[in-house]
Amino acid sequence: MTEHEGIFPTFFLSGFECSTFLWKDQGRRNLIDETQHATHVEEDYAHLRRLGIAVTR
């Protein structure tokens, strides 16, 4: 992990889409299911650690 001045421990931040919403004409979308983040959460965060990314929303 790279250290630098600032409020976050690394320069780059990351995030995983986790919205669920209802489209007027197309029904409900659940991006947690579509991206399979819930199934692969440990792998997803391990990948970020290998990349040196220490902050995720």
C-alpha distances in whole Angstrom, upper triangle without the diagonal:
4,6,10,13,14,14,11,8,7,10,11,12,14,17,20,24,26,29,32,35,39,40,44,45,42,42,38,35,32,29,27,30,30,26,26,23,25,26,22,20,18,18,17,14,13,13,11,8,9,9,5,7,7,11,14,17
4,7,10,12,13,10,7,6,8,10,12,15,18,21,25,27,30,34,36,40,41,44,46,44,43,40,37,34,31,29,32,32,28,29,26,28,29,25,23,22,21,20,17,16,16,13,11,12,11,7,9,9,12,15,19
4,7,9,11,9,6,6,8,11,13,17,20,23,26,28,31,35,37,41,42,45,47,45,44,41,38,36,32,31,34,34,30,31,28,29,31,28,25,24,24,22,19,19,19,16,14,15,14,10,11,10,12,16,19
4,6,9,8,7,7,8,11,14,17,20,24,27,29,31,35,37,41,42,45,47,45,45,42,39,36,33,32,35,35,32,33,29,31,33,30,27,26,26,24,21,22,21,18,17,18,16,13,13,12,13,17,20
4,7,8,8,9,9,13,15,18,22,25,28,30,32,35,38,41,42,45,47,46,45,42,39,37,34,33,37,37,33,34,31,33,35,32,29,28,29,26,23,24,24,21,20,21,19,16,15,14,15,18,20
4,6,7,9,9,12,13,16,19,23,25,27,29,32,34,38,39,42,44,43,42,39,36,34,32,31,34,34,31,32,29,31,33,30,27,27,28,25,22,24,23,20,19,21,19,16,15,13,13,16,17
4,7,9,10,12,12,15,17,21,23,24,26,30,32,35,37,40,42,41,40,37,34,32,29,28,32,32,29,30,27,28,31,28,25,25,26,23,20,22,22,19,18,21,19,16,14,12,11,14,15
4,6,7,9,9,12,14,18,21,22,24,28,30,34,35,38,41,39,38,35,32,30,27,26,29,29,26,27,24,25,27,25,22,22,22,20,17,18,19,15,14,17,16,12,10,8,7,10,12
4,7,9,10,13,15,19,22,23,26,30,32,36,37,41,43,41,40,36,33,31,28,27,30,30,27,27,24,25,27,24,21,20,21,19,16,17,17,13,12,15,13,10,9,7,7,11,14
4,6,7,10,14,17,20,23,25,29,31,35,36,39,41,39,38,35,32,30,27,25,29,28,25,26,22,25,26,23,21,20,20,17,15,16,15,12,11,13,11,8,6,6,7,11,13
4,7,10,14,17,20,23,25,29,31,34,35,38,40,38,38,35,32,30,26,26,29,28,25,26,23,26,27,25,22,22,22,19,17,18,17,13,13,15,12,9,8,9,9,12,14
4,7,10,14,17,19,22,25,28,31,32,35,37,34,34,32,28,26,23,22,25,25,21,23,20,23,24,21,19,19,19,16,14,15,14,10,12,13,10,9,6,8,7,9,12
4,7,11,13,16,18,22,24,28,29,32,34,32,31,28,25,23,20,19,22,22,19,20,17,20,22,19,17,17,17,14,12,14,13,9,11,14,11,10,6,7,5,6,8
4,7,10,13,15,19,22,25,26,29,31,29,28,25,22,20,16,16,19,18,15,17,13,16,18,16,14,15,14,11,10,13,11,8,11,13,11,11,7,8,6,5,6
4,7,9,12,15,18,21,23,26,28,25,25,22,18,16,13,12,15,15,12,14,11,13,16,14,12,14,14,10,10,13,12,10,13,15,13,14,10,11,8,5,5
4,6,9,13,16,19,20,24,25,23,22,19,15,13,9,8,12,11,9,10,7,10,13,11,10,12,12,9,10,13,12,11,14,16,15,16,13,14,11,8,7
4,6,9,12,15,17,20,22,19,18,15,12,10,6,7,10,10,8,10,8,11,14,13,12,15,15,12,13,17,16,15,18,20,19,20,16,17,15,11,9
4,7,10,14,15,19,21,18,17,13,10,7,5,5,9,9,8,10,8,9,13,13,12,15,16,13,14,18,18,17,20,22,21,22,19,19,16,12,10
4,6,10,12,16,17,15,14,10,8,6,5,7,10,10,11,12,11,12,16,16,15,19,20,17,18,22,21,20,23,26,24,25,22,22,19,15,12
4,7,10,13,15,13,11,7,6,4,6,8,9,10,12,13,13,13,16,18,17,21,22,19,21,24,24,23,26,29,28,29,25,25,22,19,16
4,6,10,12,10,8,6,6,7,9,11,12,13,15,16,17,17,20,21,21,25,25,23,24,28,27,26,30,32,31,32,28,28,25,22,18
4,6,9,8,6,4,6,9,11,14,14,14,17,19,20,20,22,24,24,28,28,26,28,31,31,30,33,35,34,35,32,32,29,25,22
4,6,5,5,6,7,11,13,16,16,15,18,20,21,22,24,26,26,30,30,27,29,33,32,31,34,36,35,36,33,33,30,27,24
4,6,7,9,11,14,16,19,20,19,22,24,25,26,28,30,30,34,34,31,33,36,35,35,38,40,38,40,36,37,34,30,27
4,6,9,11,15,17,20,20,19,22,24,26,26,28,30,31,34,34,32,34,37,36,36,39,41,39,41,38,39,36,32,29
4,7,8,12,14,17,16,15,18,20,22,23,25,27,27,31,31,29,31,34,33,33,36,38,36,38,35,36,33,30,27
4,7,10,13,15,15,14,17,19,21,21,23,25,26,29,30,28,30,33,32,32,35,37,36,38,35,35,32,29,26
4,7,10,12,11,12,15,16,18,18,20,22,22,26,27,24,27,30,29,29,32,34,33,35,32,32,29,25,23
4,6,9,9,8,11,13,14,15,17,19,19,23,23,21,23,26,26,25,29,30,29,31,28,29,26,22,20
4,5,6,6,9,10,11,11,14,15,16,20,20,18,20,23,23,23,26,28,27,28,25,26,23,20,17
4,5,5,6,8,9,10,12,13,14,17,17,15,17,20,20,19,23,24,23,25,22,23,21,17,15
4,6,6,6,6,6,9,10,10,14,15,13,15,18,18,18,21,22,22,24,21,21,19,15,14
4,6,5,7,7,8,11,12,15,15,14,17,19,19,20,23,24,24,26,24,24,22,19,17
4,6,8,10,11,12,13,17,16,14,17,20,19,20,23,24,23,26,23,24,23,19,18
4,5,8,9,9,10,14,13,11,14,16,15,16,19,20,20,22,20,21,19,16,15
4,5,5,6,8,12,11,10,13,15,15,16,19,20,20,22,20,21,20,17,17
4,5,5,5,9,9,7,10,12,12,13,16,17,18,19,17,18,16,13,13
4,6,5,9,10,9,11,14,15,15,18,19,20,22,19,19,18,15,14
4,6,8,9,10,12,14,14,16,18,19,20,22,21,21,20,17,18
4,6,5,6,9,10,11,13,14,15,17,19,17,18,18,15,16
4,5,5,6,9,10,11,13,14,16,17,15,15,15,12,13
4,5,5,6,9,10,11,12,14,15,14,14,15,13,15
4,6,5,6,9,10,11,12,14,14,14,15,14,16
4,6,5,7,9,10,11,13,11,12,13,11,13
4,5,5,6,9,10,11,9,9,10,9,11
4,5,5,6,9,10,10,10,12,12,15
4,5,5,6,9,9,11,12,12,15
4,5,5,6,5,7,9,9,12
4,5,5,6,6,9,10,14
4,5,8,10,13,14,17
4,6,9,11,12,16
4,6,9,11,15
4,6,8,11
4,7,10
4,7
4
